[in-house]
């Protein structure tokens, strides 16, 4: 039976995130720069001729019975009338509730994989429309690479950014997006970023962070979560900068410099930080990706 193995579903970081308005339906309008990183889930997808859709947890993770992978598969069949099925094996390595888009990335990789495995040949614009029905971050993971993102996440302006390294940590607790957006501490950005202004600021991830400000969701998250407060303090002390990504509990620092000695020092610094925390804290040094590992699969 046909199968596709070792399909990456990479995480993302928000280099900044501004809340710039609110739609009549209650969804907040955002501006952000999303970058892909090399911390990823892995999917293995096998064709079934009997029409059954099943999700299998390779690492024995505690995932919901009706996760985004299955929802993506069902939506794709509904859209196309396809009668084939699939076994979706998920190696879940990205933390939940982190703001790194793990579930959305899994859904995007599922759409790309099944579009190929079922020989549907839907173009990217059709998959983008389906992705938005599954979640606001899904279109980005279908889009292929780093992007300036507007709307609720569906308006993508591709960017070319140099490779950058990040330290990323997350405490044991997650964050509920609805709690942050309903908080009285939710910040608003008065000034809109202008896409045309990016070339002058896009030299490094650090420039983008400094040039466009902050994560407007961070004040509310700090009030809700002691893990976020502690992670921000620890990362700022260890690396000189720290910021929350997305609407979750993960915090990242931009790392300066390259070379074996510098990278070795950063590895040791992060290891030292995590060793001083309870075992449920996780983190790693990540690199940005110039494009999604499955870029071009829907072209």
Buried (B, 14 or more C-beta within 10 A) or exposed (E): EBEBEEBBBBBBBBBBBBBBBEEEEEBBBBBBBBBBBBBBBBBBBBBBEEEEBEBEBBEEEEBEEEBBBBBBBEBBBEBBEBEBBBBBBBBBBBBBBBBBBBBBBBBBBBBBBBBBBBEBEBEBEBBBEBBBEBBBBBBBBBBBBBBBBBBBBBBBBEBEBEEBBBBBBBBBEBBEBEBBBEBEEBBEBEEEBEEEEBEEBBEBBBBBBBBBBBBBBBBBBBBBBEBBBBBBEBBBEBBEBBBBBBBBBBBBBBBBEEEEEEBEEBEEBBEEBBEEBEEEBBBBBBBBBBBBBBBEBBE
